[in-house]
Amino acid sequence: MTHVVLESCIRCKYTDCVDVCPVDCFREGPNFLTIDPDECIDCAVCIPECPVNAIVPEEDVPGNQQHMIKINADLSRKWPSITKRKGPLPDADEWKDRTDKLSELIR
């Protein structure tokens, strides 16, 4: 199994999770992070680090977020690896509690 980044990461892109990942499975896009399903070892150390609860095991992805499994897989093939924490997006705090952010995803 792998872990999946959900819509709640869109327009926030907190990178606390990146620092703890032992296999560097995170990929970085303009306003979102993904997890490469081929690299993730299902260790779960990233889950408690995410301040917006955007990371879950694949088997726990809610029904209204199932599309994020494919999005993570597809975008992780295109985007570069991120291995060090960076600051969140400038307006992350304004976006962190919003829902239904898929239309904001920059691919």
Secondary structure per residue as TSV (DSSP state, phi and psi in degrees):
chain	resnum	aa	ss	phi	psi
A	1	M	-	360.0	164.2
A	2	T	-	-132.1	176.4
A	3	H	E	-107.8	158.4
A	4	V	E	-131.5	138.3
A	5	V	E	-91.6	128.1
A	6	L	-	-93.0	174.6
A	7	E	G	-56.1	-26.7
A	8	S	G	-62.0	-15.6
A	9	C	G	-78.0	-24.7
A	10	I	T	-60.1	131.4
A	11	R	T	69.6	9.5
A	12	C	T	-113.5	-62.4
A	13	K	-	55.1	50.8
A	14	Y	-	-69.2	140.1
A	15	T	-	-116.2	22.4
A	16	D	H	-56.3	-35.4
A	17	C	H	-63.5	-31.6
A	18	V	H	-64.1	-40.7
A	19	D	H	-61.0	-31.2
A	20	V	H	-95.8	-8.8
A	21	C	-	-70.5	120.3
A	22	P	T	-77.8	-12.1
A	23	V	T	-121.4	8.8
A	24	D	-	52.1	53.5
A	25	C	-	-93.0	-0.2
A	26	F	E	-83.1	144.2
A	27	R	E	-124.0	146.0
A	28	E	E	-115.5	127.3
A	29	G	-	-110.7	-175.1
A	30	P	S	-60.3	-38.3
A	31	N	S	-142.3	30.1
A	32	F	-	-164.1	152.3
A	33	L	E	-111.6	150.3
A	34	T	E	-125.3	167.1
A	35	I	E	-114.6	127.9
A	36	D	-	-74.8	115.1
A	37	P	T	-66.7	-20.7
A	38	D	T	-81.0	-17.7
A	39	E	T	-103.4	-29.6
A	40	C	-	-62.1	132.6
A	41	I	-	-104.5	10.6
A	42	D	-	62.9	36.2
A	43	C	-	-81.2	-22.6
A	44	A	-	72.2	8.5
A	45	V	T	-68.8	-20.2
A	46	C	T	-76.2	-28.1
A	47	I	G	-55.3	-53.4
A	48	P	G	-71.1	-13.7
A	49	E	G	-80.3	-20.7
A	50	C	-	-78.3	117.5
A	51	P	T	-72.7	-9.6
A	52	V	T	-116.1	13.7
A	53	N	-	52.9	45.7
A	54	A	-	-93.9	0.7
A	55	I	E	-118.3	127.1
A	56	V	E	-140.4	156.5
A	57	P	E	-62.2	147.0
A	58	E	G	-53.9	-38.7
A	59	E	G	-70.6	-12.3
A	60	D	G	-106.4	8.7
A	61	V	-	-65.2	124.4
A	62	P	-	-61.5	155.6
A	63	G	G	-54.3	-38.2
A	64	N	G	-80.7	3.4
A	65	Q	G	-122.5	8.7
A	66	Q	T	-56.9	-32.1
A	67	H	H	-61.7	-20.8
A	68	M	H	-71.4	-21.3
A	69	I	H	-62.6	-49.2
A	70	K	H	-68.7	-39.8
A	71	I	H	-60.8	-44.3
A	72	N	H	-59.7	-47.0
A	73	A	H	-62.8	-46.8
A	74	D	H	-66.1	-48.3
A	75	L	H	-72.3	-28.0
A	76	S	H	-66.6	-21.0
A	77	R	H	-78.7	-20.8
A	78	K	H	-100.1	-33.2
A	79	W	S	-92.2	151.8
A	80	P	-	-75.7	157.8
A	81	S	B	-68.4	145.4
A	82	I	-	-122.4	127.7
A	83	T	-	-123.1	-5.3
A	84	K	S	-132.7	145.6
A	85	R	-	-63.4	141.2
A	86	K	-	-127.5	167.6
A	87	G	-	-68.6	152.9
A	88	P	-	-68.6	172.0
A	89	L	-	-61.4	149.7
A	90	P	T	-54.9	-34.0
A	91	D	T	-106.6	24.5
A	92	A	H	-56.4	-42.5
A	93	D	H	-63.8	-28.4
A	94	E	H	-74.2	-25.7
A	95	W	H	-100.0	-16.7
A	96	K	T	-60.0	-30.0
A	97	D	T	-99.2	2.1
A	98	R	-	-80.1	155.3
A	99	T	-	-118.7	172.9
A	100	D	-	53.4	58.9
A	101	K	-	-101.4	7.4
A	102	L	G	-55.3	-37.5
A	103	S	G	-66.0	-14.2
A	104	E	G	-89.2	-9.2
A	105	L	-	-66.9	123.6
A	106	I	-	-94.8	119.0
A	107	R	-	-99.1	360.0
